[in-house]
Amino acid sequence: MGNSFRTISLVMLVTGAVLKRPPVTVFGAFLLGIALLSKSVSYLSLGEIAYKRKLSSHTAFTGDSVDLIVTVENMKPLPVPLTCDDEMPKSLEVQSEPASTGRQLGRSDLRNRFFLGGFETVSRRFTLNCPERGIYDLGPVRLQSGDPFGLYPVSRQVQQTDRLTVYPRVLPVEEPPHRTLYPFGTARVPSWIYHDPSMLKMVREYTVGDSRRHVDWKATARSGKLQTRVFDATFGNRVVICLDVATSRAPWEGIDREVFESLVVAAASVAHYFVARKFPVGLTSNGVTQGKEGSHLAQCPPAAGDSHLAGILSQLAGLNYYVFGSALAACQRSYVTAGGSFPLVITALVDETTLALVESLRTSAPRVAVISIDSDKRHLPRDRDLMRALSLMSGVTAMTGRLEGGWAVAESLSLSPLD
């Protein structure tokens, strides 16, 4: 529009000069002056504009709220009308602020309009509700301004992003009477030491009594003498959660969102249960999660502490509704099969695949636990004979996990003997 306006003013200016019509010439010059002034103001409008976004916390649990503070600063004497479209996921709800349709699928824009005076700073506070778990990126933001006449609108995109991780719900675990999830009894013995094959310490010359399985044949070939691997010692009370996110064995049936979310809530609750009792906890799954390095299978080697629990919850928060391969393949990682690990399988399906997974884990672990998630809102087919066979397997603790009313409203994860 600005170029057309400038062209018209030039035509009027030239026409008035050629025809010797002073009023037309003056009016054309006036319009040309407005066009040039508008162009200059538009060119300067987005210069020295700073946009800042600050979250009160970069992590939250499902159902929590997070404060978002938006600050815009004009660092020049020229007043500026400004529109800011801050891109964010539709899953995040902004209280009392209707979000406009975003430029990408599944995204919306938080629109703010300002009129900034010279050297003025304006801040606004919003509340973001987090109804669903996930890893959300806020931004980039699109700044729009122009001249007072609207002839030369300009825009600029600021590539500033902030990440908000919404953890799944964590519920208290209610154990059945006379049974416990403790894999090694209620008394913790700190002297159960195993050698972890995933933690290589050194390679030394072979001595009588060393296991032949730990012979390093490449080092032997280089040195001409038999060499053996030495591994770091680790305590044998590590819990590894083996999460099978499949909600059906037929790929064409897709993913049942209700069952999937129930599995995630159960895994998060069990992880918190063991970390609170000072157990090292790990995670492996056939679910695909997202992180800073992109999408990958959810995995987290065992460790203890609240910071490690946050890492596990982040892995669960980023799980997509997608199953990659089988849980049996995901459970072949070294920290799952290492001596002293206690695999705990969480699944929604009890079938031949589940039995094969448990039998595979029993070859390397003296104890295995299975929690079969039962949904109040979905009917999951169960084979009674297979459930009975699973319950009778030696060294296997089989339980049913229930979330009364569904994962979104349940107050606890209730465990009972598998029936």
The 8 nearest C-alpha neighbors of each residue, nearest first, counted from 0:
[[1, 3, 2, 150, 4, 151, 149, 5],
 [0, 2, 150, 4, 151, 3, 5, 34],
 [1, 3, 5, 4, 0, 6, 150, 34],
 [4, 2, 6, 0, 5, 1, 7, 8],
 [5, 3, 1, 7, 2, 6, 0, 8],
 [4, 6, 2, 8, 3, 7, 34, 31],
 [7, 5, 3, 9, 8, 4, 2, 10],
 [8, 6, 10, 4, 9, 5, 3, 11],
 [7, 9, 27, 11, 5, 31, 30, 10],
 [10, 8, 12, 6, 11, 7, 13, 5],
 [9, 11, 7, 13, 12, 8, 14, 6],
 [12, 10, 27, 14, 8, 9, 13, 15],
 [11, 13, 27, 24, 9, 15, 10, 14],
 [14, 12, 16, 10, 15, 11, 17, 9],
 [15, 13, 11, 17, 16, 12, 10, 18],
 [14, 16, 24, 20, 23, 18, 12, 13],
 [15, 17, 19, 13, 14, 18, 24, 12],
 [18, 16, 14, 19, 15, 13, 20, 12],
 [19, 17, 15, 20, 16, 14, 13, 21],
 [20, 18, 16, 17, 15, 21, 24, 14],
 [19, 21, 15, 18, 23, 22, 24, 16],
 [20, 22, 24, 23, 25, 19, 15, 16],
 [23, 21, 25, 24, 20, 26, 15, 27],
 [24, 22, 15, 26, 21, 25, 20, 27],
 [23, 25, 15, 12, 21, 27, 22, 26],
 [26, 24, 28, 22, 27, 23, 21, 29],
 [25, 27, 29, 23, 28, 24, 22, 30],
 [28, 26, 12, 8, 11, 24, 30, 29],
 [29, 27, 31, 25, 26, 30, 12, 32],
 [30, 28, 26, 32, 27, 31, 25, 33],
 [31, 29, 33, 27, 8, 32, 28, 26],
 [30, 32, 28, 34, 8, 33, 29, 5],
 [31, 33, 29, 35, 30, 34, 36, 28],
 [32, 34, 30, 36, 31, 35, 37, 29],
 [35, 33, 31, 37, 32, 36, 5, 38],
 [36, 34, 38, 32, 37, 33, 31, 39],
 [35, 37, 33, 39, 38, 34, 32, 40],
 [38, 36, 34, 40, 146, 39, 35, 33],
 [37, 39, 35, 41, 36, 40, 34, 42],
 [38, 40, 42, 36, 37, 41, 35, 43],
 [41, 39, 37, 43, 42, 146, 38, 44],
 [42, 40, 145, 146, 44, 38, 39, 43],
 [41, 43, 39, 40, 44, 38, 45, 145],
 [42, 44, 40, 46, 41, 45, 39, 77],
 [43, 45, 41, 46, 42, 79, 40, 145],
 [46, 44, 48, 43, 47, 144, 42, 155],
 [45, 47, 43, 48, 44, 42, 75, 74],
 [48, 46, 74, 73, 49, 75, 45, 72],
 [47, 49, 73, 46, 45, 72, 74, 50],
 [50, 48, 72, 71, 47, 51, 73, 74],
 [51, 49, 71, 70, 72, 48, 52, 69],
 [52, 50, 70, 69, 71, 49, 53, 68],
 [51, 53, 69, 68, 70, 50, 54, 67],
 [54, 52, 68, 67, 69, 55, 51, 161],
 [55, 53, 67, 56, 66, 57, 68, 52],
 [54, 56, 66, 65, 67, 53, 57, 68],
 [57, 55, 54, 58, 65, 59, 66, 163],
 [56, 58, 163, 164, 54, 162, 59, 55],
 [59, 57, 164, 56, 163, 165, 60, 166],
 [60, 58, 165, 166, 63, 164, 61, 57],
 [59, 61, 166, 165, 63, 167, 62, 168],
 [60, 62, 130, 131, 167, 132, 63, 168],
 [61, 63, 130, 129, 60, 64, 128, 131],
 [64, 62, 60, 61, 129, 59, 128, 65],
 [65, 63, 128, 127, 129, 126, 66, 62],
 [64, 66, 127, 126, 55, 56, 67, 128],
 [67, 65, 126, 55, 125, 54, 127, 68],
 [66, 68, 54, 125, 124, 53, 126, 55],
 [69, 67, 124, 53, 123, 52, 125, 54],
 [68, 70, 52, 123, 122, 51, 124, 67],
 [71, 69, 122, 51, 121, 50, 52, 68],
 [72, 70, 50, 121, 49, 120, 51, 122],
 [73, 71, 120, 49, 48, 119, 74, 121],
 [72, 74, 48, 118, 119, 75, 120, 47],
 [73, 75, 118, 47, 72, 48, 76, 117],
 [74, 76, 118, 77, 117, 73, 47, 78],
 [75, 77, 117, 118, 78, 74, 116, 73],
 [76, 78, 117, 75, 79, 116, 44, 118],
 [79, 77, 116, 117, 115, 76, 80, 114],
 [78, 80, 115, 114, 44, 81, 77, 116],
 [81, 79, 114, 144, 113, 115, 78, 82],
 [80, 82, 144, 113, 112, 143, 79, 114],
 [81, 83, 112, 143, 111, 142, 113, 144],
 [84, 82, 142, 111, 110, 141, 85, 112],
 [85, 83, 110, 141, 108, 109, 140, 86],
 [86, 84, 140, 109, 108, 138, 83, 110],
 [85, 87, 108, 138, 107, 139, 140, 137],
 [86, 88, 137, 107, 106, 138, 108, 85],
 [89, 87, 106, 90, 91, 107, 105, 135],
 [88, 90, 106, 91, 107, 105, 87, 92],
 [91, 89, 88, 92, 131, 130, 129, 105],
 [92, 90, 89, 129, 88, 128, 127, 93],
 [91, 93, 128, 127, 94, 90, 129, 89],
 [94, 92, 127, 96, 126, 128, 95, 91],
 [93, 95, 96, 126, 92, 127, 125, 128],
 [96, 94, 93, 97, 125, 126, 92, 98],
 [95, 97, 94, 93, 98, 109, 125, 92],
 [98, 96, 99, 95, 93, 109, 94, 110],
 [99, 97, 109, 108, 107, 96, 100, 110],
 [100, 98, 108, 107, 101, 97, 109, 110],
 [101, 99, 107, 108, 98, 102, 106, 103],
 [107, 102, 100, 106, 108, 103, 99, 86],
 [101, 103, 100, 104, 106, 107, 108, 86],
 [104, 102, 101, 106, 105, 107, 100, 86],
 [103, 105, 106, 102, 101, 107, 100, 89],
 [104, 106, 89, 88, 103, 107, 101, 90],
 [107, 105, 88, 101, 89, 103, 104, 87],
 [101, 108, 106, 100, 89, 87, 86, 99],
 [109, 107, 86, 101, 99, 85, 84, 98],
 [108, 110, 85, 98, 84, 86, 99, 111],
 [109, 111, 84, 83, 108, 85, 112, 82],
 [112, 110, 83, 82, 84, 113, 109, 85],
 [111, 113, 82, 81, 83, 110, 114, 80],
 [114, 112, 81, 80, 115, 82, 111, 79],
 [115, 113, 80, 79, 81, 116, 112, 78],
 [116, 114, 79, 78, 119, 113, 80, 73],
 [117, 115, 78, 119, 118, 79, 114, 77],
 [116, 118, 76, 78, 77, 119, 75, 73],
 [119, 117, 74, 73, 75, 76, 116, 120],
 [118, 120, 116, 73, 117, 115, 72, 121],
 [121, 119, 72, 71, 73, 118, 122, 70],
 [120, 122, 71, 70, 72, 119, 123, 115],
 [123, 121, 70, 69, 71, 68, 124, 120],
 [122, 124, 69, 68, 70, 125, 121, 67],
 [123, 125, 68, 67, 69, 122, 66, 126],
 [126, 124, 67, 66, 68, 127, 123, 93],
 [125, 127, 66, 94, 65, 93, 67, 128],
 [128, 126, 93, 65, 64, 92, 66, 91],
 [127, 129, 64, 92, 91, 130, 63, 93],
 [128, 130, 62, 91, 63, 131, 61, 64],
 [131, 129, 62, 61, 128, 132, 91, 90],
 [132, 130, 61, 129, 133, 90, 165, 62],
 [133, 131, 165, 167, 166, 316, 61, 130],
 [132, 134, 316, 317, 165, 164, 135, 131],
 [135, 133, 164, 317, 163, 165, 316, 136],
 [134, 136, 163, 162, 133, 164, 137, 88],
 [135, 137, 162, 161, 163, 160, 138, 87],
 [138, 136, 87, 161, 160, 86, 162, 135],
 [139, 137, 160, 86, 140, 85, 87, 159],
 [138, 140, 158, 159, 160, 157, 86, 85],
 [141, 139, 85, 138, 157, 84, 156, 86],
 [140, 142, 156, 84, 83, 155, 157, 85],
 [143, 141, 83, 155, 154, 82, 156, 140],
 [144, 142, 154, 82, 153, 81, 83, 141],
 [143, 145, 81, 153, 80, 152, 154, 44],
 [146, 144, 152, 41, 153, 151, 44, 149],
 [145, 147, 41, 37, 149, 148, 40, 151],
 [148, 146, 149, 145, 37, 150, 80, 40],
 [149, 147, 146, 150, 37, 151, 145, 33],
 [148, 150, 146, 147, 151, 152, 145, 1],
 [151, 149, 1, 148, 0, 152, 146, 37],
 [150, 152, 1, 145, 149, 41, 146, 38],
 [153, 151, 145, 144, 149, 150, 41, 146],
 [154, 152, 145, 144, 143, 151, 41, 155],
 [155, 153, 143, 142, 144, 141, 156, 152],
 [154, 156, 142, 141, 157, 143, 153, 45],
 [155, 157, 141, 140, 142, 158, 139, 154],
 [156, 158, 140, 159, 139, 141, 155, 142],
 [159, 157, 139, 156, 160, 140, 138, 141],
 [158, 160, 139, 157, 138, 161, 140, 51],
 [161, 159, 138, 137, 139, 136, 158, 162],
 [160, 162, 137, 136, 163, 138, 159, 52],
 [163, 161, 136, 135, 137, 164, 57, 160],
 [162, 164, 57, 135, 58, 134, 136, 165],
 [165, 163, 134, 58, 133, 135, 166, 57],
 [164, 166, 132, 59, 60, 133, 58, 61],
 [165, 167, 60, 316, 132, 312, 61, 59],
 [168, 166, 132, 61, 316, 264, 60, 169],
 [167, 169, 264, 61, 60, 170, 166, 267],
 [170, 168, 268, 267, 264, 167, 171, 271],
 [171, 169, 411, 268, 412, 172, 168, 410],
 [170, 172, 411, 412, 173, 268, 169, 272],
 [173, 171, 412, 411, 413, 174, 170, 268],
 [172, 174, 413, 414, 412, 171, 175, 411],
 [173, 175, 414, 179, 172, 176, 413, 178],
 [174, 176, 415, 178, 414, 177, 173, 179],
 [177, 175, 178, 174, 179, 415, 173, 414],
 [178, 176, 175, 179, 174, 416, 415, 180],
 [179, 177, 176, 175, 174, 180, 416, 181],
 [180, 178, 181, 174, 177, 175, 176, 182],
 [179, 181, 182, 178, 174, 368, 396, 184],
 [182, 180, 179, 184, 183, 185, 273, 178],
 [181, 183, 184, 180, 341, 366, 236, 179],
 [184, 182, 181, 185, 236, 187, 186, 366],
 [185, 183, 181, 186, 182, 187, 179, 180],
 [184, 186, 181, 187, 183, 179, 182, 180],
 [187, 185, 184, 188, 183, 181, 189, 182],
 [186, 188, 189, 185, 183, 184, 236, 190],
 [187, 189, 190, 186, 191, 183, 236, 234],
 [190, 188, 191, 187, 234, 192, 235, 236],
 [189, 191, 188, 192, 234, 235, 187, 193],
 [192, 190, 235, 234, 189, 188, 193, 236],
 [193, 191, 234, 233, 190, 235, 232, 194],
 [194, 192, 233, 232, 234, 235, 338, 195],
 [193, 195, 232, 230, 231, 233, 196, 192],
 [194, 196, 197, 198, 230, 337, 231, 232],
 [197, 195, 198, 230, 194, 199, 337, 333],
 [196, 198, 195, 333, 199, 334, 337, 230],
 [199, 197, 196, 195, 231, 230, 200, 194],
 [200, 198, 230, 201, 197, 231, 229, 196],
 [199, 201, 230, 231, 229, 198, 202, 228],
 [202, 200, 229, 199, 228, 203, 230, 227],
 [201, 203, 228, 227, 229, 226, 204, 200],
 [204, 202, 226, 227, 205, 201, 228, 229],
 [203, 205, 226, 225, 227, 206, 224, 202],
 [204, 206, 226, 227, 225, 203, 209, 207],
 [207, 205, 209, 208, 204, 227, 226, 225],
 [206, 208, 209, 205, 210, 211, 204, 227],
 [207, 209, 206, 210, 205, 211, 227, 213],
 [210, 208, 207, 206, 211, 205, 227, 213],
 [209, 211, 212, 213, 208, 214, 227, 207],
 [210, 212, 213, 214, 209, 227, 208, 215],
 [211, 213, 210, 214, 209, 215, 227, 228],
 [212, 214, 211, 228, 227, 210, 215, 209],
 [213, 215, 227, 211, 212, 226, 216, 228],
 [216, 214, 227, 218, 226, 217, 228, 219],
 [215, 217, 219, 218, 214, 220, 226, 225],
 [216, 218, 220, 219, 215, 221, 226, 222],
 [217, 219, 221, 220, 216, 215, 222, 226],
 [220, 218, 216, 225, 226, 224, 217, 222],
 [219, 221, 217, 223, 218, 222, 216, 224],
 [222, 220, 218, 219, 223, 217, 224, 216],
 [223, 221, 219, 224, 220, 218, 225, 226],
 [222, 224, 220, 219, 221, 225, 218, 226],
 [225, 223, 219, 222, 226, 204, 220, 205],
 [224, 226, 219, 205, 204, 223, 227, 214],
 [227, 225, 204, 205, 219, 203, 215, 214],
 [228, 226, 214, 215, 205, 213, 203, 202],
 [227, 229, 202, 213, 215, 201, 214, 230],
 [230, 228, 201, 200, 202, 199, 227, 231],
 [231, 229, 199, 200, 194, 198, 195, 196],
 [230, 232, 200, 198, 194, 195, 199, 233],
 [231, 233, 194, 193, 195, 192, 230, 234],
 [234, 232, 193, 192, 194, 195, 235, 231],
 [233, 235, 192, 191, 236, 193, 189, 339],
 [339, 234, 236, 191, 192, 237, 193, 340],
 [235, 237, 234, 339, 340, 238, 278, 341],
 [236, 238, 340, 279, 235, 280, 341, 278],
 [237, 239, 341, 280, 340, 342, 281, 279],
 [238, 240, 281, 342, 282, 280, 341, 343],
 [241, 239, 282, 343, 242, 342, 344, 281],
 [242, 240, 344, 283, 284, 343, 345, 282],
 [243, 241, 284, 345, 344, 240, 244, 283],
 [242, 244, 346, 326, 245, 284, 285, 345],
 [245, 243, 286, 242, 259, 246, 285, 322],
 [246, 244, 247, 243, 322, 248, 254, 347],
 [245, 247, 254, 255, 347, 244, 258, 259],
 [248, 246, 245, 249, 252, 250, 348, 254],
 [247, 249, 250, 245, 246, 252, 348, 251],
 [248, 250, 251, 247, 252, 253, 246, 245],
 [251, 249, 252, 253, 248, 247, 254, 322],
 [250, 252, 253, 249, 248, 254, 247, 246],
 [253, 251, 250, 249, 254, 247, 248, 255],
 [252, 254, 251, 250, 255, 247, 249, 246],
 [255, 253, 246, 256, 320, 252, 259, 245],
 [254, 256, 258, 257, 246, 259, 253, 247],
 [255, 257, 259, 258, 254, 260, 320, 261],
 [258, 256, 260, 259, 255, 261, 406, 376],
 [257, 259, 261, 260, 255, 256, 262, 246],
 [260, 258, 256, 262, 261, 257, 255, 244],
 [259, 261, 263, 262, 257, 258, 256, 264],
 [262, 260, 258, 264, 406, 259, 263, 265],
 [263, 261, 265, 259, 260, 264, 266, 258],
 [262, 264, 260, 266, 265, 261, 267, 315],
 [265, 263, 267, 261, 266, 262, 168, 167],
 [264, 266, 262, 268, 263, 267, 261, 269],
 [267, 265, 263, 269, 268, 264, 270, 262],
 [268, 266, 264, 270, 265, 269, 169, 263],
 [269, 267, 169, 265, 271, 170, 270, 266],
 [268, 270, 272, 266, 271, 267, 265, 273],
 [271, 269, 267, 272, 268, 273, 266, 274],
 [270, 272, 274, 268, 269, 273, 275, 267],
 [273, 271, 269, 270, 275, 274, 268, 276],
 [272, 274, 276, 275, 278, 270, 271, 269],
 [275, 273, 277, 271, 276, 278, 272, 270],
 [274, 276, 273, 272, 277, 271, 278, 304],
 [275, 277, 273, 274, 278, 272, 271, 279],
 [278, 276, 274, 275, 303, 273, 279, 304],
 [279, 277, 274, 273, 276, 303, 280, 237],
 [280, 278, 303, 302, 237, 301, 238, 274],
 [281, 279, 301, 238, 302, 239, 237, 278],
 [301, 282, 280, 239, 300, 299, 240, 238],
 [283, 281, 240, 299, 298, 239, 241, 300],
 [282, 284, 298, 241, 297, 240, 242, 329],
 [285, 283, 242, 286, 297, 241, 329, 243],
 [284, 286, 326, 323, 329, 322, 325, 243],
 [287, 285, 322, 284, 296, 244, 297, 323],
 [288, 286, 296, 295, 318, 319, 297, 321],
 [289, 287, 318, 317, 297, 294, 295, 319],
 [290, 288, 294, 317, 293, 295, 318, 287],
 [289, 291, 293, 292, 294, 288, 317, 295],
 [290, 292, 293, 289, 294, 162, 134, 295],
 [291, 293, 290, 294, 289, 295, 288, 296],
 [294, 292, 290, 289, 291, 295, 288, 287],
 [293, 295, 289, 288, 290, 287, 292, 296],
 [296, 294, 287, 288, 297, 289, 293, 290],
 [297, 295, 287, 286, 288, 298, 285, 284],
 [296, 298, 284, 288, 287, 314, 283, 286],
 [299, 297, 283, 282, 296, 284, 300, 314],
 [298, 300, 282, 281, 301, 283, 311, 297],
 [301, 299, 281, 334, 282, 302, 298, 280],
 [281, 302, 300, 280, 279, 299, 237, 239],
 [303, 301, 279, 280, 307, 281, 300, 304],
 [304, 302, 279, 278, 307, 280, 274, 277],
 [303, 305, 307, 306, 274, 308, 302, 277],
 [304, 306, 308, 307, 309, 303, 274, 275],
 [307, 305, 309, 308, 304, 310, 303, 311],
 [306, 308, 310, 309, 305, 304, 303, 302],
 [307, 309, 305, 311, 310, 306, 312, 304],
 [308, 310, 312, 306, 307, 311, 313, 305],
 [311, 309, 307, 313, 308, 312, 314, 306],
 [310, 312, 308, 314, 313, 309, 315, 307],
 [311, 313, 315, 309, 314, 310, 166, 316],
 [314, 312, 316, 310, 311, 315, 309, 317],
 [313, 315, 311, 312, 317, 316, 297, 288],
 [314, 316, 312, 313, 318, 317, 311, 263],
 [317, 315, 133, 313, 166, 132, 314, 318],
 [316, 318, 288, 289, 133, 314, 315, 134],
 [319, 317, 288, 315, 287, 316, 286, 314],
 [320, 318, 321, 287, 288, 317, 286, 289],
 [321, 319, 254, 318, 322, 256, 259, 286],
 [320, 322, 319, 286, 287, 323, 254, 318],
 [323, 321, 286, 285, 245, 324, 244, 287],
 [324, 322, 285, 286, 321, 325, 287, 296],
 [325, 323, 285, 322, 326, 328, 329, 327],
 [324, 326, 327, 328, 285, 329, 323, 243],
 [325, 327, 329, 285, 243, 328, 330, 284],
 [328, 326, 330, 356, 325, 329, 331, 355],
 [327, 329, 326, 330, 325, 331, 324, 285],
 [328, 330, 326, 327, 331, 285, 284, 283],
 [331, 329, 327, 328, 332, 335, 326, 283],
 [332, 330, 328, 329, 333, 335, 336, 327],
 [333, 331, 335, 330, 334, 329, 336, 283],
 [332, 334, 336, 335, 337, 197, 331, 196],
 [333, 335, 337, 332, 336, 300, 197, 301],
 [336, 334, 333, 332, 337, 330, 239, 340],
 [335, 337, 333, 363, 334, 338, 331, 332],
 [338, 336, 334, 335, 333, 195, 340, 339],
 [337, 339, 340, 193, 336, 363, 364, 195],
 [235, 338, 340, 236, 193, 337, 237, 341],
 [341, 339, 237, 338, 238, 337, 235, 342],
 [340, 342, 238, 237, 239, 367, 366, 364],
 [343, 341, 239, 367, 238, 240, 340, 344],
 [342, 344, 368, 240, 369, 241, 367, 239],
 [343, 345, 241, 369, 242, 240, 368, 370],
 [346, 344, 370, 242, 369, 371, 241, 243],
 [347, 345, 243, 371, 348, 372, 344, 242],
 [346, 348, 372, 371, 246, 373, 349, 345],
 [349, 347, 346, 350, 371, 246, 353, 247],
 [348, 350, 353, 381, 386, 347, 385, 382],
 [351, 349, 353, 352, 348, 385, 354, 382],
 [350, 352, 354, 353, 355, 349, 385, 356],
 [353, 351, 355, 350, 354, 356, 349, 327],
 [352, 354, 356, 350, 351, 355, 349, 357],
 [355, 353, 351, 357, 356, 352, 358, 350],
 [354, 356, 352, 358, 353, 357, 359, 351],
 [355, 357, 353, 359, 327, 354, 358, 352],
 [356, 358, 360, 354, 359, 355, 361, 353],
 [359, 357, 361, 355, 360, 356, 354, 362],
 [358, 360, 356, 357, 361, 362, 355, 363],
 [359, 361, 357, 362, 358, 363, 364, 356],
 [360, 362, 364, 358, 363, 359, 357, 365],
 [361, 363, 360, 359, 364, 358, 365, 336],
 [364, 362, 361, 336, 360, 338, 365, 337],
 [365, 363, 361, 366, 360, 362, 340, 341],
 [366, 364, 361, 394, 363, 367, 362, 341],
 [367, 365, 394, 364, 395, 341, 368, 361],
 [366, 368, 395, 342, 343, 341, 394, 396],
 [369, 367, 396, 343, 395, 397, 344, 342],
 [368, 370, 344, 397, 343, 345, 398, 396],
 [371, 369, 398, 345, 399, 400, 397, 344],
 [370, 372, 399, 346, 347, 400, 345, 398],
 [373, 371, 400, 347, 399, 401, 346, 370],
 [372, 374, 401, 400, 371, 399, 375, 347],
 [375, 373, 377, 376, 372, 258, 401, 405],
 [374, 376, 377, 405, 404, 403, 373, 402],
 [375, 377, 374, 405, 378, 404, 257, 258],
 [378, 376, 374, 375, 379, 258, 257, 373],
 [379, 377, 380, 374, 376, 375, 373, 381],
 [378, 380, 377, 381, 373, 348, 374, 347],
 [379, 381, 378, 382, 348, 349, 350, 247],
 [382, 380, 383, 379, 349, 348, 386, 350],
 [381, 383, 385, 384, 386, 380, 350, 349],
 [384, 382, 386, 385, 387, 381, 418, 388],
 [383, 385, 387, 386, 382, 388, 389, 381],
 [386, 384, 388, 382, 387, 383, 389, 350],
 [385, 387, 383, 389, 388, 384, 390, 382],
 [386, 388, 390, 384, 385, 389, 383, 391],
 [389, 387, 385, 391, 386, 390, 384, 392],
 [388, 390, 386, 392, 387, 391, 385, 354],
 [391, 389, 387, 388, 397, 392, 386, 417],
 [390, 392, 388, 389, 387, 393, 395, 386],
 [393, 391, 389, 395, 390, 388, 394, 396],
 [392, 394, 395, 391, 390, 366, 396, 361],
 [393, 395, 366, 365, 367, 392, 396, 361],
 [396, 394, 367, 368, 393, 392, 366, 397],
 [395, 397, 368, 369, 367, 398, 394, 390],
 [398, 396, 369, 390, 417, 368, 370, 395],
 [399, 397, 417, 416, 370, 415, 369, 414],
 [398, 400, 371, 417, 415, 370, 414, 372],
 [399, 401, 414, 372, 413, 371, 370, 373],
 [402, 400, 413, 373, 412, 403, 372, 399],
 [401, 403, 409, 405, 412, 406, 404, 411],
 [402, 404, 409, 405, 401, 375, 410, 406],
 [403, 405, 409, 408, 402, 375, 406, 376],
 [406, 404, 402, 403, 407, 409, 408, 375],
 [405, 407, 261, 409, 408, 402, 260, 264],
 [406, 408, 405, 409, 404, 168, 261, 260],
 [409, 407, 406, 405, 404, 410, 403, 402],
 [410, 408, 403, 402, 406, 404, 411, 405],
 [409, 411, 170, 408, 412, 403, 171, 402],
 [412, 410, 170, 171, 409, 172, 413, 402],
 [413, 411, 172, 402, 401, 173, 170, 171],
 [412, 414, 173, 401, 400, 411, 172, 174],
 [415, 413, 400, 174, 399, 175, 173, 398],
 [414, 416, 175, 399, 398, 417, 400, 413],
 [417, 415, 398, 399, 418, 397, 414, 175],
 [416, 418, 398, 399, 397, 415, 390, 386],
 [417, 416, 386, 399, 387, 383, 398, 415]]
